């Protein structure tokens, strides 16, 4: 092992743990252990920032294969508005000032800070008017016959993301009123009087982090997660060709033009059989398709595939189900494509929340119906009914995960991100 590797791995694990714990003490410890980033402040002219909150791709560090994994460290803040009834203009103005302070403190990039603010159907019930028809924001619900998730109903969710753990922790502490300076920028306003923080969820994505943090429930004690895998299941995700574009998921009419909808599911992973009983042939077949397993086309975590999981090399899912008794997760999801592209943009990440191997599956789509259709394709109930597939066994990766929570949200354009009305008047 090269000199310093053990120290480096322990530092990465420590930073992940600090982000998961949160709070001023964790931030101080993180600053002490993490290599301090020498970051410039954000732009003086905030009007130069994208009008779409979800416009991240241009600001990510893309690898040779354009894998849109996103920043390495994440925090989801679940917030409840402190007052009854319709939010006030004063509170909206205070919220906007707090968000602009973050933008002034750090550059808008993976190496600085990226964040979004989204709102639930429960939030919009505070208004006398309904959302316009140009917005399809459904209430969350169970989407398969074998799940019963707890349905999240906060007013808002703030998604903080950075390659540096101390940046997301510092941004969180600034928002909740526990930090007075951020990267040289004075913090004189927060969300403390506007929102109550009712939950926080954390996670990570990127080569090495899952392997460093696999000593949790849901993963065998043999430490099977590959060292170079960006996710717990051992394969890459977010191939460019397997993602909807940011343009595809953007609402293109009505007062929320430039926004999108967001879905967040918390999924517990059960990977004992995945690693201890399933062969690599089975893992590749269940993640991609049986044809990929037979040809041996997937090397390691699949980085050799380039910018696509190469579903064009796989037969239709129906054919694999009938003839192989096995169908792949990606193979099923490909059935939900439109114009040869998926209809959702994934920005999910792994987690050790609750000391359990977890996936926070975060997706963006123009309509929440797009996610529902994609989830139905991933579930493959129709395939099980027409073949020897089990409802979950050999049916992609369904048997290795349990959806425990789900929420749907409207992610407005940047100009409407602070306590928007159901029908904004501009």
Protein Blocks (a to p, Z undefined) as FASTA:
>chain_A
ZZhklmmmmmmmmmmmmmmngpjklmmmmmmmpccdddddddfblmlpcfblklmklmcc
cdfkopaebpfbdcddddddfbgcjddfklmmmmmmmmmmmmmmpccdfklccddddddf
klmmmpmbdcdfklccdddddfbfkbccdddfbfbdcddddfbfklmmmmmmmmnopafb
eghiacfbdfklmpccfbdcdddedehjlmmmmccghiafklpacfklcbfnopaehifk
lpccfklmpccedjkgoiacdddddddddfklmmmmmcfklmmmmmmomklmmnomagcj
hpmnojaehlmlpccfklmmmmnopacfklmmmmmpghhiafbdcdbdcdfehhiacddd
ddddfblklmmmmmmmmnommmmmmmcbdfklopajllmcccfbdcddddddfklmgopa
fbdcZZ
